[in-house]
Amino acid sequence: MAVSPRTRCVVWGRSAGRCLFPGCNKRLIGDLIAGNDDMNAAYVAHIVAETPGGPRGDPVRSPELADDPANLLLLCDPHHRLIDSKEERENYPEARLLEIKRIAEKRIELATDIAPDRASHIVRYGAMIGVNESVIATAKCKEAMISTHYPASREPIDLSMSGLDLADSDPNYFALQAKNLQRQFDAKIRGRLESQEINHLSVFALAPIPLLIEFGRLLSDIRPCTVYQLHREPAGWGWARSGDQIEFVTNSPQNAGAQVALKLALSANISDDRIHSVLGQDTSIWQIAARNPHNDCIRFPEDVSQFRQTLRQQLNAIKTHHGEDVVINVFPAIPVSIAIETGRVWMPKADLALRLFDQSKDDAGFVERLLLI
């Protein structure tokens, strides 16, 4: 029994013209438009075969389900051959194929339910951390943003610097990276934001903390964007769906030392001795810390929002306490999203200058990297 045109349209519609096999997602619309059987690589495949003797066939259910959209899934030619092949068909029983169909069609339903005004341009920024190159997969970015936005273009805006054969311990590394980041931002983003060609940014970045803070400064607080956080467990850029939000702990010193430090201790603890070894004993140390510091401490968008409010309060308090003529020395142990938001919260015309430190990879302690003025 042939699949009816009506059923075929239902299957194509629920599949959005994509191969539903896990990890494939091949676009098959062109094959449908071509209308040429010899060129058509798309198949409306039966889960329970249309004949009793076919793969997963059944004497009673095969004729009953032959034209049922619930028993059909859209596949590209290679994956259609795979699930029905003598060598592999035992690995694709009815229950597994039904689950593949359910998951894929649910993903497509979620994506297509996003309102038309939720277009967002993906921005990627990666820079060498130690000896490791930062790689951000576009597919993972799209997966993380899909519940609230959809990609405004197929290709992301990439601000990474290619071909720089320098480790982040090199004295010239941070200056070169910051200069390139500023140049790339101006060339690829700034004008498009000002002309309203870009209305929203989805930001994914992996780089040393001072560069991420500088990236946030370029984005600024008035740019419409969502900053995502890479998590280790479970791995990925998506936000957690359960668990506890972070609890911040702040410290406001009473003295007015010759130096001012702001300790951001969310991913790990930072002892005062490490700061005194850089700035001296006559240092007023302010703090924003996590009650329980660890690498995956930022798990919800609300955590990021709460940090922004807390940082704004601390910056204002430091300025009130120490006056207009000091520089805030920033010692960070923070996740990537918080680093970017630190730069976004900071306002050059209203806030004190920031001198950004980073932990040296050769155990030399904290080293000054960039100055925001």
N, C-alpha and C positions, 0 to 999 in steps of 0.2 A: 504493500500500500504506500503510495507516494505521499509525501508531506504536502498538505494543502497550502496554497498561497497565503491564506489567512494565518495559519499556524507559523509558516516561515517568517512572515512579517513580525509576529509576536516575538519569536526567538531572536531575530536580528535586532529588534527594538530593545529588548531586555539586555542584550549583549553589547549595545552601542557599537555594533560592527567590529567588535574585537574578539580575538581568540581568547577563550576563557581558561585555557590550560594554565596552571600555575607558573608564573614567571615569564609567560609569553607576551600576552597583551598585543599581539600583532594587529595592526589596523587592516581590516579586510573590506572596507567600504568600496574600494576601487574594483574589487572582484564582482561585487553585486552590481555596480553601475555598468561594468563591461557587458554583462549578459551573455558571455561567450563561455560555454561549458568547457571548451578546451583550455581556456585561460583561467577559469575560476578555481582558485586555491582555497576557497572557503567552503566548509561543509556544515550543514545542519545535521549533527551526529546523534544517533540514537544511543541512549544509555542501555535500556532493555531493547535488544535488537527487534527490528520490525518483523522478522521471521523467527520461528522457534529455533531454527538451527544456527542462527547467527550469534555473535558475541553477547553473552548474558541473556540469550533468548529464553522464552518460556512459552509452552503451548497455549496457555490461556492469556497471559498478560501481554505477549507480543502484539497480537492484533488489537487489544484494547488500548495500548499505549502508543501505537504507531504514529498517531497524529496528535498526540498530547504534548503541548509546549513544556509541561513539567518533566517530560522524559527526553527532552532534546536540548542540546547545547551546541553553540557555535564554536567551531575549531578550525584552525588552519590545516592545510593538507598534511604536514608532517605529524602533527599531534593526533589528527584523526586516524592516520595509519598506525600510530603508536598504540593507542588504547585498544585497537581492534586486532593487533597483530597476534599471531599464535604465540610468539615469544613473551609478550608483555601483558596480554589480556587478563591473566590471573592477578596481576598487580593492580588492575583497575576494575574491581567489582562494582556492582551497582551502588552500594552505599558510599564508596569513595567518590565516584563520579557525581553523585547527588550533592555531596558536601562541597566538591569543587565548584559545581554550578551555583550552589547557595552563596558561597563566600564571594565569588566573582560578581554575581549579579547584585549582591548587597553593596559591594564596593562601587559599582557603577551607579546604582540608585543614589548612594550617598553623594557621589561626585556631581551628578546631574541635578540634584536638589539644591545646589548652591545658587543663590540669587545672582542675576547677571551683573550687579554692581559690585561683586566681591572679587573682581580681578585684582591680582597682585603680581608684581614683578619679583622673581626670585633673585636675590643678590647673594653671591658667594664671595667670601674672602678667606683665603688660606695663606699661611706663612710658616716657614720652618720653625718648629719647636724642638730645640736641642738638635739632634741629628735626624729627626723625623719630618718628612714632608707632610703637610696637612692636605688630605684629600677629602673632598666633600662631594658625595654622589648626588647628581641631580635627581635621580629617581627617589632617593630617600628624602630630599627636600619636598618634593611634590607629595609624597606620602604623608609627611608631617602636617602640611598646611591644608590638606584637602577637606578637612571637616569644617573649615570656616572660609577658605578662599580657593580660588583656582588659578593656575599659572596664566598670566596675561600673555606670555609668549612661550614658544617651545624651548628656546634657549635661554639660560640664565644670564644675568649680568655678572660677569666675572671680574673681580678687582685684584686677583692674585698676581703676583710678580713672578714671571717665569724666567728661568735661566740665571737666577742669582745663586752663585756657588759660594755662599757664606753661611756659616752657622750663626745662631743667635748670640754666641759668645764673642763674635768678632766685634771690635769697637765701632766699625762702620755699619753694622747690620741694621740697627734700629733707625738711624738717620736715613739710610737708603730706602728702607721699607716704608717709613712714614712719608717720605717725599713721593715715592711711587704711588702710595695709597691716595694721597691728596690729588695727584695728577690724574689717576684713573677715575676717582670720584668726580672730579670736575668734568672730565671728558665724557663719561658714560651716564652720570646720574644728575648732577646739579642742574644743568640746563633743562633737562626733561622734566624735573620736578617743578621748576619755575614756570615752565610753559604748560604745566598740568597734563603733559603727555603721560606722566606716571602719577597715579593717584595713591598707590599703596605699595610698600615694599615688604617682602618677607625675607628676613635677614638670617643667614647661616654662616657662621665664621668659626675658624680654628686658627689661633695664632697666639704668640706671646701676649700676656696680659696688657702691657703698655700699648701695644699696637691696637688691641681691641678697644681700649679706652679712647685712643685717638680716632678710631673708626666711629665710635659712638659720638665723638665731638663733631665729626663731619656730618653724621646723620642729623644731629641736634634733636632737641625735644619737640620741635614743631613739625618735624617730618612725620607723615602718617606711615607707621611701620609696625611690624610684629617681629620681635627678636626671639629666635628659638634657641633652646638649650640641648646640647648633646648629652645623652644619658648613657651610663655604662650598663646599668641593670634596671629594667631590660634595655638592651642596646637600641639606640635610635634617637631621633630628634623629636618624637611626639611627647606630649605631656602625659603625666601619670593620671590615672583615673581613680586611684584610691590612695589612702595613706594620710599622714599628718603634714600640715603645712609647717614651714620653717618658723622658728621662734627667734627673733633678733634680740641681742643684748647690746646695749650701748654704754659707753663710759665717757664722762665729761670731767676732765681734770680741773682742779681748783687753781693750780699755779699757772703763771704766764711765763713759760720758759723762753729761752732765746730761740729755740726751734719748735716748730709745730709739726706733729705727725698725726696721720689718720691711718689707723690699722683696720684693714678690711679682712677679717678672719672668718670666712665662711667654709672654705674647703678644708682648711687646716688651722690649727692654733699658731699664733705668732707671739713669741715671748718678747717682753719689753727689752730684755737684754740684747736681742738682735737689732732692735731699733737704736738703742743707746750706743751700740758698737759702731753705728754709722753716723749718728747725729750728735753724740755726746750725752752726758747725764742731764744737762739742762734743757730737757725736751718735754714739752707737754704732749702727752699721748692720748689722743681721742680714739674711740673704737666703735666699730659696728661688727659684731661677731654673731655667729650662730650658737645657739644653746648646745647643739650637738654637731660640731663641724665634720663634714665628710664630702667626698667628691660629688655625690648625687643629692646634695642638700636642697637644690632648687628643682622642684618637681611640678609646680603648678604655676600658671600665669599670675595667680594672686600673690605668689612669693615674690615675683619680679616687681609687681605693683607696690607691695609693702616695702621692699627695699628702696624703691625710688623715693617714697615718702620719708623713710628713715634717713636716707642720705641727704635729702633736701634740708631736713631739720638739723642735721649735724653740720652741714656747710654753713647754714645761717648762724648756728650757735658759735661756731669757730670764729666767724667774722665778727660777731658781736663781742666775743670774749677777747680777741687778740687784735682787733683793729684792721685797717685796710692795707697795711704795709708788710704783711707776712706772706710767706709761701707755705702751702700745705704740702708736706712730704707724705706721699701715699705709699703704703706698704701693703700690697694685695696678695691674698691667697683666696681667690674667688673663681667661680665658674664663668664660662665664656659669656653667657647672657648677662650676668651681673657686671662684667667688665664693660661690655658695650653700653649698658644702661648707665654706668657711672659717667661715661663720656657724654651721653645724651642729657643727663640731668644737669651737668656742669654748664653754667652760662658764663661766657667769657666777659661780658660787660657787667655782670652782677657779682660774680664769685671771685674768690682769691685764686691766684695762680696755683697750679698743681705740678709738683715735681714727682714724676712717676718712677718708682723703683721696681726691680724684678729680681727674683732669686737667681743667683749665678749658678750655672750648671757645674762649675768646678769647685763648689763648696767655699767660694769666697764670700758668701753671705749676700745681702741685698746690694744691688748696684744701680746707680742712677741711669735711667735709659732715655726718658723724654721729658720735656717741659711744656706744659700747656699754659699759655698766658693770654 
